[in-house]
Amino acid sequence: MASPPAQFGVVVPGRPVLTDFQPLDASKAVAFLENPGEIEEITFFLLPSSPVPRGMGVVLYYSAPPFTDWQVLGAVFAEKASGTFRTGAAWKEQLRFHQAVQLGISLETMEHIENLQLGESGRDDRINYGIAVGKDLYNFLASFDQPSGSPPGYMVLPQNALDLWLKSFERRSQIDPNYVLKANYS
């Protein structure tokens, strides 16, 4: 007996497309993803054969062994048939040393997806990261400012201030690529 056609796909850069989700019931399915510590982002998409009805969407989750605690990665739906989501796997202790994680998909109402605030999650993640990097740069440069010798509204900096920040940013990003998102900038 032939298996049903694939309805969803996952792309991890440098790997083959993953479409072999095993159904658990009419609205849920799972697949295994090896070496999650190497993965920084996942693209999840609906295939043209996917029968996701209007008003519904598919939420992508992941779980590390023993596969009881599920974390949301993102969602796709008819109006947004694909999305790229940061996994955090390269720096999350829970995934770093596991051989595989389980990906879970669940058919959900758009109301549920909106309550999870997943509609723009892939795009918003990148915008928020860019804003956090900008704030980190501003705070670093402001630490050089000499307010008493500067005209109001201007910042006086050493010529190598940007180079110093870039070296600091690269070093700290090697340790924790999400460090700028964890800083409490106001």
C-alpha positions as CSV (number, residue, x, y, z in Angstrom):
1,M,0.0,0.0,0.0
2,A,1.4,3.4,-1.0
3,S,1.8,6.1,1.6
4,P,-0.2,9.2,1.3
5,P,1.4,12.2,-0.5
6,A,3.5,14.6,1.6
7,Q,1.6,17.7,2.7
8,F,4.4,19.6,4.6
9,G,8.1,20.1,4.2
10,V,11.0,21.2,6.3
11,V,14.3,22.5,4.9
12,V,17.4,22.8,7.0
13,P,20.2,24.5,5.0
14,G,22.6,21.9,3.5
15,R,20.2,19.0,4.1
16,P,17.6,17.2,2.0
17,V,14.0,18.3,2.3
18,L,12.2,16.5,5.1
19,T,8.6,15.4,4.2
20,D,8.2,12.1,6.0
21,F,6.0,13.2,8.9
22,Q,4.2,10.2,10.5
23,P,0.6,10.8,11.3
24,L,-0.5,10.5,15.0
25,D,-4.1,11.3,14.4
26,A,-6.1,13.5,11.9
27,S,-4.5,16.7,13.1
28,K,-1.1,15.8,14.3
29,A,2.1,14.3,12.9
30,V,5.8,13.9,13.9
31,A,9.2,13.5,12.3
32,F,12.7,13.1,13.6
33,L,15.4,15.7,12.9
34,E,19.0,14.6,13.5
35,N,21.9,16.6,14.9
36,P,19.8,19.6,16.1
37,G,22.8,21.3,17.7
38,E,24.0,22.1,14.1
39,I,20.7,23.8,13.1
40,E,20.1,27.5,13.5
41,E,17.0,27.9,11.5
42,I,14.3,25.8,9.8
43,T,12.1,26.6,6.9
44,F,8.7,25.0,7.2
45,F,6.2,25.0,4.3
46,L,3.0,23.7,3.0
47,L,3.1,21.7,-0.2
48,P,0.6,22.4,-3.0
49,S,-1.1,19.1,-2.1
50,S,-1.7,20.2,1.5
51,P,-5.5,20.4,2.3
52,V,-5.2,23.0,5.1
53,P,-8.6,24.7,5.0
54,R,-9.1,28.5,5.3
55,G,-9.3,29.6,8.9
56,M,-6.8,26.9,9.9
57,G,-3.0,26.7,10.1
58,V,-0.3,24.3,10.9
59,V,1.9,24.9,14.0
60,L,5.5,23.5,14.1
61,Y,6.8,22.3,17.4
62,Y,10.0,20.5,18.6
63,S,10.8,18.3,21.5
64,A,14.0,16.8,22.9
65,P,14.0,13.3,24.4
66,P,11.9,12.0,26.2
67,F,9.6,14.0,23.9
68,T,7.2,15.3,26.6
69,D,8.0,19.1,26.6
70,W,7.1,20.7,23.3
71,Q,8.3,24.2,22.2
72,V,6.7,26.2,19.4
73,L,8.9,27.2,16.4
74,G,6.3,28.8,14.2
75,A,3.2,28.4,12.0
76,V,2.1,28.4,8.4
77,F,-1.3,28.8,6.8
78,A,-2.9,29.4,3.5
79,E,-2.1,33.1,3.4
80,K,1.5,32.4,4.5
81,A,2.4,29.0,3.1
82,S,6.0,29.1,4.4
83,G,8.2,30.5,7.1
84,T,11.8,30.4,8.3
85,F,12.1,30.1,12.0
86,R,15.2,30.4,14.3
87,T,15.6,27.2,16.3
88,G,18.1,28.4,19.0
89,A,19.4,24.9,18.9
90,A,23.0,25.8,18.5
91,W,23.0,27.6,21.8
92,K,20.2,25.9,23.8
93,E,21.6,23.5,26.3
94,Q,18.6,21.2,25.9
95,L,19.4,20.4,22.3
96,R,23.2,20.8,22.1
97,F,24.0,17.2,23.0
98,H,21.1,15.3,21.6
99,Q,21.4,13.1,18.6
100,A,17.9,14.0,17.4
101,V,14.8,16.0,18.2
102,Q,11.2,15.3,17.3
103,L,9.4,17.8,15.1
104,G,5.6,17.9,15.7
105,I,3.0,19.5,13.6
106,S,-0.5,20.3,14.6
107,L,-3.5,21.6,12.6
108,E,-4.9,24.5,14.6
109,T,-7.5,27.2,14.2
110,M,-6.2,30.7,13.2
111,E,-7.6,32.0,16.5
112,H,-5.3,29.6,18.4
113,I,-2.3,30.6,16.2
114,E,-3.1,34.3,16.7
115,N,-3.2,33.7,20.5
116,L,0.3,32.2,20.2
117,Q,1.3,35.4,18.3
118,L,2.9,33.3,15.5
119,G,1.5,35.1,12.4
120,E,4.7,37.1,11.7
121,S,7.1,35.1,13.9
122,G,9.9,34.5,11.3
123,R,9.9,38.2,10.1
124,D,9.5,39.6,13.6
125,D,12.4,37.5,14.9
126,R,14.8,39.1,12.4
127,I,13.5,42.6,13.0
128,N,13.9,42.2,16.8
129,Y,17.4,40.8,16.4
130,G,18.3,43.8,14.2
131,I,16.9,46.2,16.8
132,A,18.8,44.5,19.6
133,V,22.1,44.7,17.6
134,G,21.5,48.4,17.0
135,K,20.9,49.0,20.7
136,D,24.0,47.0,21.6
137,L,26.1,49.1,19.2
138,Y,24.6,52.4,20.6
139,N,25.2,51.4,24.2
140,F,28.8,50.4,23.4
141,L,29.5,53.7,21.6
142,A,27.8,55.7,24.3
143,S,30.2,54.3,26.9
144,F,33.0,56.3,25.2
145,D,31.1,59.6,25.2
146,Q,32.6,62.5,27.1
147,P,29.5,64.6,27.8
148,S,31.3,67.6,29.2
149,G,33.5,68.1,26.1
150,S,30.8,67.4,23.5
151,P,28.3,69.8,22.0
152,P,24.7,68.9,23.0
153,G,23.4,66.1,20.8
154,Y,26.8,64.9,19.6
155,M,28.9,61.9,20.7
156,V,32.7,62.1,20.6
157,L,34.3,58.7,20.0
158,P,37.8,57.3,19.4
159,Q,38.4,56.5,15.7
160,N,38.6,52.8,16.4
161,A,35.3,52.6,18.4
162,L,33.4,50.8,15.7
163,D,36.2,48.2,15.2
164,L,36.3,47.6,19.0
165,W,32.6,47.0,19.1
166,L,32.7,44.7,16.1
167,K,35.5,42.6,17.8
168,S,33.4,42.5,21.0
169,F,30.3,41.6,19.1
170,E,32.0,38.7,17.2
171,R,33.6,37.4,20.4
172,R,30.3,37.5,22.4
173,S,28.3,36.0,19.5
174,Q,30.7,33.1,19.3
175,I,29.9,32.3,22.9
176,D,26.1,33.0,22.7
177,P,24.7,34.1,19.3
178,N,21.6,35.4,21.1
179,Y,23.4,37.5,23.7
180,V,22.0,40.8,22.3
181,L,18.4,39.5,22.8
182,K,19.1,38.7,26.4
183,A,20.5,42.1,27.3
184,N,18.1,44.4,29.0
185,Y,18.3,47.5,26.9
186,S,15.7,50.2,27.4
